[in-house]
């Protein structure tokens, strides 16, 4: 049995933010946004549309996000896309010392953005999204065994480099508490496992620690169609 991560802190009652609305369920990227909202203990409305469905093509949704992508966060008249930006905005706007998903000190913030850049670029965009296109959706994007092999090899090198930075065998990426980069990393690891990409032992143990967090388990339920 792997060690448990430190308990997550929550207020006894959720912060009242009825103006928050999240568009999208059912993908790794929508999971990130739901998880951040839940970890911050925020109330929000859900527009349960899914990718590649007729709802994505409606004028109402295209007015919200002309790019036609999920998730989309609405905070009153402020509209934000891209899951890393959504996580960061929510924490900086609604986080408290007990719930914030980003460190408050300069070096801690720098480390947060270092991990954010590494996860979104090296793991997600450069590796896993290639597999998403050519391994998971070849009927849409075409088959490309060469691209798949290269993406798997690159992910393997990058995730091994990440494993060397996990010096605390009981903690998370930025310490004992959940952070926004844990949300990003965990969703990438879920993706990798679904494509049968092997993980280093240190990363697999980290994945088990994160999976035990109540906010993660709740987010999975909320995000499931």
Secondary structure, DSSP 8 states (H G I E B T S, - for coil): -----------SS-B--TTEEEE--SSHHHHHHHHHHHHTTB--EEE---TTSGGGGSHHHHHH-TT--S-EEEETTEEEESHHHHHHHHHHHH--TTT-SS-SSHHHHHHHHHHHHIIIIIIIIIIIHHHIIIII-HHHH---HHHHHHHHHHHHHHHHHHHHT---TTSBTTBSS--HHHHHHHHHHHHHHHTT----HHHHHHHHHHHT-HHHHHHHHHH--
